[in-house]
């Protein structure tokens, strides 16, 4: 079982790191599945837009609900999240070399979301790289029975973790 987590401090930093990892891994020939958050339309007027790209080539799915300009906070759209999970599971079933999940969040901690995809990938022997935040780090370690390797939030450390997956 090969599983790793990455946690960056700044808002959106983990998303940027995982997106970069995915692009480099794909360029090196790895078959990917999972999601990376791309937030293609985030700005001051839409601070809660959460767009994920299903790896390797789409679709892009908005997983946040549109609550209107007076809304306080963000809310995940459960149906959109399940669509992203289903798309990722289809790609895992078709065969992949690496699963990347943009975040082990509240839904995963509660047994939903990408939790099944992660478990299925590990059962199949497919390495998994997961973004984790401080709120769910302990629950993530419990889920993976303490076997997840924390990787420093920088490109060199992430590339070193990926190196054994490359055959060239």
BELBEL-V811606 format. One line per field, one symbol per residue. burial: b if it has 24 or more other ideal C-beta (glycine too) atoms within 12 Angstrom, else e. A space follows every 50 residues. Layout:
# BELBEL-V811606
burial = ???
This chain:
# BELBEL-V811606
burial = ebbbbbbbeeebebbbbbbbbbbbbbeeebbbbbbbbbbeeeeeeeebbb bbbbbbeeebbbbbeeeeeeeeeeebbeebbeebbebbbebbeeebbbbb bbbbbebbbeeebbbebbbbbbeeebbbbbbbbeebbebbeebbeeebbb bebeeeebbebbeebeee
